[in-house]
């Protein structure tokens, strides 16, 4: 099953909240500023599109606490390996360190600066994208999400600390405060969460030292993967080989790579190839492996490689290798015998 894009889940949660308020997704995407996205595949939306959607949804709902509510819908299990790594931490300090190092795994977002205070920590949000309105929305959503995750981890309400926001209190600001258990202070120098030492030392109810090592190693590998320069051709080969069954479609592969199908096709053109050519390359490699290492019939191999007829596979194999599958198997076995002697 393709991995879900973070923005796909965010959009689903947003639409659910709007529907609870009597606003349909059709109404949302009928807004003039979003009509250009009405016919788009919402699974391929770019981060900038999501910012526009959040801003439009906020104006449509007229609920000043919409982003707070959205942040509270986070399901830590939906964060995958990163979520399980958080749940395995010993305390919130360890979870915060992990969050700061591996947060990029779950998708693009704000960065943070941590400052030591005499009585705790200040987690300051740093945004270099979006207009001022969008930055306010992302700040409220992010802080709400962090607090919600913390409450899940310690299995208790977080009522220690403060939320500082660097903009004036909006109309209906008391609605935000009613949903957040820590005091909110508007008009501050920075937007940050003030986390006292008493809270940062809170033990996590699902702590698992042995599991933590495993999940942290997995996070490290995922982070290395994000930072590693890998062309799209190689990434697609890896996905196809790991499919373990019928090949995923180009749209499914694009989802796995967090790009749209059109972007993936363009990147492949830049690498002087295309999706079909890569599929054929992988099919040929698998076919050669099956023929040389298994007793599967040509028809069975054809079926494994998604060919409806064995004759189509034979033609393709001959085109790729200038030899038939049966001849390849014969020559492969003869070579094995020669090497063993």
N, C-alpha and C positions, 0 to 999 in steps of 0.2 A: 504494500500500500504506500502511495507517495506520502512523504512527510508534508505536514501542513505548514504553510507559510504563516508566520506570526500575524501578518496583517489580515489573512483570511479569517483567523480565529477572532481577532479584534473586531472585524466588521460584523461577524456573526453575533458577537456579544452586544455590540452597539445596536444592531437591528432588533435583537430580543428586548432590550430595554425600551427602545422606542415603541415597539409593539405593545409592551405593557402600559405605555402611556397613551395608547390609541393612535400611534403614528406608524403607518406602514412603510416598508422599504420603497414601495412605489412612489409614495409621497416624497420621500427623501431624494430619490434620484430624478424626480420630476422638477426639482428646483433648478432654475436657470443655470446656476454655476456648476451643477453636476450633470446636466443633460448630456454632455459630451461623454460621460462615463456610463450612461444608461445601457448602452449596447456592448460594453466591454465585459470580458470575462473577469469577474471580480477576484478570481484567484490569482490574476496576474497584475493586480494593481501595484503601482510603485508607491514608495513611502510618501512622496509628495502628494499623490492622489489621496492617501489616507488622511493627511493633514487637512486637505480641502473638505473631505467628507466630515471629519470631526467638527470643523468650524461651521459647516452648514447644518449639521445635526444639532449643534448647540443653539444656533439661532432659531431653528425650527421648533425645538422642544421648549425653549424659553425656561429651562430648568437650570439655574446656576450651579447645581450640584451634579449635573449629568456626568462629568468626568470623574468625580469622586465615586459615583455609583458604578461607573464602568471599571474603574481600577479595583473595586471590591469584588468584581466578578471573576478575578483571576483564579484559575484552578492550578495549583502547584504541580499536579501530575501532568498537566498539558505542556509543561516546560520540558518534558522528556528527561534526558540524562542530567541536565542542569538542575531540574526540580528535585530529582532523587538525590543528587549530590547535596543540595541545600538541606533536605530532610535528614541526611545522615550526619550533619555537623553536630559537634558537641554543644555549642552555645551560639548565641546570636553574633558574637564577635567573629567567630570562625565563619559563620554564614555570610557576614558582611564582607570579609576578605575574599571569600569565594565569589560572591556577587560582583565585586569590583573587578576581579580578574577574568571571570568567564561570562559576564553578562552579554557580551556580543554574540554568544552562541545562539541565543534565541532571537536574534535579529537586530537591525540597526536601531539606535536610540540615543538618548542623551548620555553624556559622560559626567563623571562626578569627581569632586575634590573632597578629600577628607581632612579635616583639621582637628587636632587634639585640643580639647578644652580641659580646664582643670577638673570639671565635673563629668566629663564625657566626651562625645564626639559631635562634630557638625558635618553632616553629609550634604554638600552643596551641589546643586544641579547646574550643569553647564550646557547651554544649548547654542548651537551655531547654525541652526536651520529653522525655517518657518518664519512667518511674520509675527509681530508682537502678540496678536490674539491667539494664534496657534501655539506659541510658546507658553502662554498662560495655561492653555488646555492640556498640553503635554506635561507641564509641571504638576498640575493637580492630579492628572491621571497617574503619573509615575509615583508621586508620593503616596497616593491612596493605595496603589498596588503594593508598594513596599511595606506599608503598614499592615495591609491585609495578609501578605505572605508571612510577616513576622508573627502575627496573631495565630496563623495556622501552625507555624513551627513550634511556638511555645504553648499552644492550645490554651490561650488566655487572651483577654482583652489588653491591648497596649494603651495604657492611660498615663504613661510617663513620657516626658519630653515635650517638645513643641514643634509646630510646623510654621516656618517663617516664609512669607510670600512677598516678593519685591514689587508689589503693585497695590493700589488702593483697594479697599474692600468693595466688591461689586454690590449692586442692588441684590438683596436676598442673600447676603453673605452669611446670615445666621443659619441658612439652610445647609451650607457646607459644614458649619460647626456642629450641627445636629447629627451629622453622619460620621464625624471623625471624633475619636475619643480623646485626642490630645488637643490642647489649646492651639488655635490658629491665630497668628499675628500678621496682619497686613501692613503694607508700607514699610517693610524692612529693607535693609541694604542689600541682602542676598535672599534668594529662595533656597532654603535648606531645611533639613530635618535635624533638630537638636536631640541627640540620643544620650541620655544619662548613663553613667557607669552601671547603675543598678539594673537597667534594662539590658545593656549590652552583655552583661554576665548571665542573663537568663538562660537556663538549660533548655535544650530542644527535646521535646517529648519522644521524637523518633530517632534519636541519636544512635548511630551504628558505626563504631570505629572501624571495623573490618570492611563494611560496605563503603565507608567514606573513602578509603584508599582506592577502591576499585572505581567508584564514580568520579573521583577527582582525576584519576588517570585517564578515564574516558573523556572528561571535559578538556584535559590538556591535549589529548589527541585531536578532538574536535577543533580546538582553538588553533592548533598547528595547521590543521586542514584549511581553516579560514585564511590564515596568513601565508599559506604556501602558494606559490605561483604555479598554477596548473591550467593548461589550456583546456578549452571546452571539449576538444576531441578526446583527450585522455580521460576527462571526467565522465563523458558519455560511455566510453568503452568500459570503464570500471562499473558503472551502473548496469549496463547491459549484461556483463559477465556475472554480476552478483544477483541478477534477477531470479535465477533458479526456476525459471518457467518461461511462459510466453513473454516476449520482449515488451517492455512498456512503450507506450506511444510517445511521440515527440513532445506532446503537451504534458504528459506525466513526467518525462525526463526534465522538462523545463521547470516544472514545479519543484522537483528535487534540487535543482540548481538555483532556485529562487530568482528566476528570470521569466519573462514572457516568451511565448513561442516565437514571436517575430524577432525578439532580441537574440534568442538562441540561433535561429536560422542566419541572422546577420553575422553573428560571431563565427559561425562555422564557415560562412563564405570568406570571412577575413583569414581563416586558417586553410583556405583552398580545399574545402571538403563540404559534405552535406550529411544529413542524418541517415539517408538511405545508404550512402557509401560506407559509413561507419557500421551500420547494422550488418551489411554484407561482409565487412572485414571481420567482425566478431563471429558471425555465423560460420565463416570459413575456418576461423581458428578453432571454434568448437567442433565443427564437422571433422577436421583433421584429427583432433584429440579423440573424438568418439571412434573414428575409424581405426586408429592405431592402438587404442588402449581398451576397447570394449568389444563384445561380441554382438552388439546391436546390429540389426539388419539395416540396410540402406533406407527402407521404408520407415523404420522406427526412428532413425536419425532425422529423416526428413520431417517427421511429425514433431519431434522435439524442437526443431528449428522453425516451426510455424509454417511449413509448406503443406498445402492441402493435398498435393500429389507428389509422389516420389520422382516422377519424371521431371517435374519442375526443379526439384533439388538437384537431380543429376545434371541437368543442363547448366544450372548456376555453378555447380562445383567444377564442371569441365571448363566453364568460362573463366573461373578464378584461377585454376591450376593447370589447364591444358592437359588434364588427365581425368579419367572417370573415377568415381568413388571406389569401385571395385579394384581398379588398377592401383589406386593410391594405397588401399589396404594391403594388397598383395606386395607392393614394393616396400611398404613399411615393415611387414612381417619378415620379408627377406633380409632387410637391413638389420633387424633385431637379431636374426639368426647369425648373420655374419659377424656382428659385434660380439655376440656371446661366445663364438668360436675363437 
